[in-house]
Amino acid sequence: MLGLARSDEGAAAVAAAGAQVHRGDLSDVDSLQRGAAASDGVIHTAFIHDFSNYGPAAEADRRAIETFGSVLAGSGRPLVVTSGTLFVGTPGTVGTEEDAPALSHAIPRVSEPAALALTSQDVRVSVVRLPPSVHGEGDHGFVPYLIGLAREKGVSAYIGDGLNRWPAVHRLDAAHLFRLALENAPAGTRLHGVADEGVPTREIAEAIGRRLKLPVVSKTAEEAAEHFGWIAPFFGLDRPASNALTQERFGWHPTHLGLLADLDHAYYFEMQTTAAK
C-alpha cells in the first residue's frame, strides 16, 4: 500500500499506518502518475482546503483526477474520488446518492464530473461524498475551527434559529466506506459517507459552549459574516443527507459515535484549535 505524503509530518503518519511513503503533492503530476502506475487502485482524498482561493484548489483537484485517470485508463482498476454532500439536492430536503451536485452553485466542486467522465475509459470510478463534518480524534476541519472561534470570541454561536442541519460521520466509519468502494463499487457509483443525517447547528454550538463554559448565542444572517468569517456561508446551510442507498447496496452500517457524542470527548478541547483570520 502506498500513501502520498507532501511533508515529513505526513510521511510519518503514512509510515505509522503501515503504508509505504510516496512523496509528492497534487501539483506534482509525475509523482501522481508514478503512484497510480504502481497501484492496483487509487483512493483520492486530497484537496487544498483554501476556501479563500477556491478556484485554483478545485482546478488542482480536477487535474489530479484526470492524471490518475490517464494512468488507469483501459485497466478496469478502481479510482475512488472524494466529493461532498453540501451542495447535493435542494436546500432543506434530504439529499440522496441519486441527486446530482448543484454545479450552478457559486462554489461548485468539479471532482464528481471529472471523475465520472472516466467511466468511458474503462476506469472503475466511484465517488464517496462526505458530509461537512468528518469527526473523531485528529479532526482538523470545521468543528475545531468552531471551537477555536468560540474561544476567540467568548461565545459559541449559531445562525438564526439554528435549526439548519449538518450531516456528519466518524472518520473510522468513513474509512471503512472508502475500502468498500475500492473493493466493490461498480463504475459510476455515488456513495454517501453519512452517519448523522443532519445535526441542528444550534446543538453543535450548545455542545461546544457547554464544554468551554461559554454563553451560546444566535447571530443574525447580517452578523454571521463578521462573526464566523469564511465558514459563515457553509454554517448557515440546511443540507441534510441520507445514506439509505449506500447501506442497502454495500452493507455499510456506521458503528462509531455520532458528532454530538464525540464532542463530549476531551480531545476536541485539548487540541490547539485556532480560528483562522
SVG drawing of the C-alpha trace seen along z (x, -y; Angstrom):
<svg xmlns="http://www.w3.org/2000/svg" viewBox="-37 -42 47 48">
<polyline fill="none" stroke="black" stroke-width="0.4" points="0.0,0.0 1.3,-3.5 0.4,-6.7 1.1,-10.1 2.8,-12.5 3.8,-16.1 5.6,-16.8 7.7,-15.0 4.8,-15.0 2.6,-13.4 5.2,-10.8 5.5,-9.9 1.7,-9.4 1.7,-7.2 4.5,-5.1 2.8,-4.7 -0.3,-3.4 1.8,-0.7 2.0,-2.0 4.9,-2.8 5.6,-6.5 5.3,-8.0 6.4,-11.7 4.6,-14.3 1.6,-16.6 -1.3,-17.5 0.8,-19.8 3.4,-17.1 1.9,-15.3 4.9,-13.0 4.5,-11.7 0.8,-11.1 1.5,-9.2 4.1,-7.0 2.0,-6.3 -1.0,-5.3 1.1,-3.1 2.4,-1.2 -1.0,-0.6 -3.9,1.8 -6.3,-1.1 -6.4,-4.7 -8.3,-6.4 -8.1,-10.2 -9.0,-12.1 -6.6,-15.1 -7.8,-18.6 -6.3,-22.1 -8.6,-23.5 -8.0,-27.1 -11.6,-28.5 -10.4,-32.0 -8.7,-30.7 -11.2,-28.0 -11.0,-28.2 -7.3,-27.2 -7.9,-24.5 -10.7,-23.0 -8.6,-23.1 -5.8,-21.3 -8.3,-18.6 -9.5,-18.2 -6.0,-17.9 -5.1,-15.3 -8.2,-13.2 -7.5,-13.4 -3.9,-12.4 -5.0,-9.3 -7.5,-8.5 -4.8,-8.8 -2.8,-6.1 -5.7,-3.8 -7.4,-4.1 -8.2,-0.7 -7.3,1.3 -10.7,1.6 -8.8,0.7 -10.7,-1.3 -10.4,-5.0 -12.3,-6.3 -12.7,-10.1 -13.9,-12.2 -16.7,-14.7 -19.2,-16.3 -22.9,-16.3 -23.0,-20.0 -24.5,-21.0 -26.4,-17.9 -30.1,-18.2 -32.3,-21.1 -31.8,-23.1 -34.0,-21.9 -34.5,-18.5 -32.6,-15.3 -30.0,-14.7 -29.6,-11.2 -27.0,-9.3 -29.1,-9.7 -29.1,-13.5 -26.6,-15.3 -24.4,-18.0 -25.6,-21.6 -22.8,-22.7 -24.5,-26.0 -23.8,-26.9 -21.4,-29.7 -18.9,-27.3 -19.1,-24.2 -16.9,-21.2 -15.7,-19.7 -14.4,-16.3 -17.6,-14.4 -18.0,-15.3 -14.2,-15.0 -14.2,-11.5 -17.4,-10.1 -16.3,-11.1 -13.5,-8.5 -16.0,-5.6 -16.0,-5.7 -12.2,-5.0 -12.6,-1.7 -11.8,-3.1 -13.9,-1.7 -14.7,-5.1 -16.8,-5.7 -17.4,-8.8 -17.7,-8.9 -19.5,-12.0 -18.5,-13.1 -20.5,-15.5 -19.2,-18.8 -18.1,-17.2 -15.8,-14.1 -15.1,-13.9 -13.1,-12.0 -9.7,-12.3 -7.3,-14.1 -10.1,-16.1 -8.8,-19.4 -11.9,-20.6 -15.0,-22.6 -15.6,-21.6 -12.1,-22.5 -12.5,-25.8 -15.8,-26.5 -14.2,-25.6 -11.3,-27.9 -13.7,-30.6 -15.7,-30.3 -12.6,-30.6 -11.5,-33.7 -15.0,-35.4 -16.0,-34.3 -19.3,-32.9 -20.4,-29.8 -22.7,-30.9 -25.2,-29.6 -27.1,-31.5 -30.8,-32.4 -32.8,-29.8 -30.0,-27.2 -32.4,-24.6 -30.5,-24.2 -28.8,-20.8 -25.3,-19.5 -24.7,-15.8 -21.7,-14.2 -19.7,-10.9 -17.0,-9.5 -13.7,-9.2 -13.3,-5.5 -16.8,-4.8 -15.8,-6.9 -12.5,-4.9 -14.5,-1.7 -16.7,-3.0 -13.7,-4.0 -12.5,-0.4 -15.9,0.9 -15.9,-1.4 -12.4,-0.4 -13.3,3.3 -16.9,3.4 -18.4,0.3 -19.4,0.5 -18.3,-2.2 -20.3,-5.4 -21.5,-4.7 -22.1,-7.5 -21.9,-6.6 -22.8,-8.7 -20.5,-8.5 -23.1,-9.9 -24.0,-8.7 -25.8,-11.7 -28.3,-12.7 -28.5,-16.2 -27.4,-17.7 -29.0,-21.1 -26.2,-23.7 -27.7,-25.1 -27.0,-21.7 -23.4,-21.8 -23.0,-25.3 -24.6,-24.2 -22.2,-21.2 -19.2,-23.5 -20.5,-26.1 -21.1,-23.5 -17.6,-22.1 -16.0,-25.6 -18.4,-27.0 -19.3,-29.8 -22.6,-31.5 -24.4,-30.2 -25.9,-32.9 -27.7,-33.4 -26.2,-35.6 -28.4,-37.1 -27.6,-36.5 -26.1,-40.0 -23.9,-39.4 -22.8,-35.9 -20.2,-37.0 -18.3,-39.2 -18.5,-36.6 -17.9,-33.4 -15.7,-34.6 -15.2,-32.3 -17.3,-29.5 -20.5,-31.6 -21.9,-30.6 -21.5,-26.9 -22.6,-27.0 -25.9,-28.7 -26.9,-26.0 -29.6,-23.4 -28.3,-20.4 -29.2,-17.0 -28.2,-13.9 -29.3,-10.2 -27.1,-7.1 -30.0,-4.7 -28.9,-3.6 -25.3,-3.2 -26.3,-1.0 -28.6,1.1 -26.2,1.6 -22.9,2.1 -23.9,3.3 -22.2,0.2 -23.5,-0.5 -21.9,-3.2 -21.0,-2.0 -18.9,-4.8 -20.0,-7.8 -22.2,-10.5 -21.0,-14.0 -22.6,-15.3 -21.5,-12.3 -18.0,-12.7 -18.0,-16.4 -18.3,-15.0 -14.7,-13.8 -11.9,-15.9 -9.6,-15.5 -11.6,-18.0 -10.9,-20.7 -7.3,-19.7 -6.3,-20.2 -4.8,-23.6 -7.9,-24.8 -7.3,-28.3 -9.8,-30.2 -8.3,-31.3 -8.1,-35.0"/>
</svg>
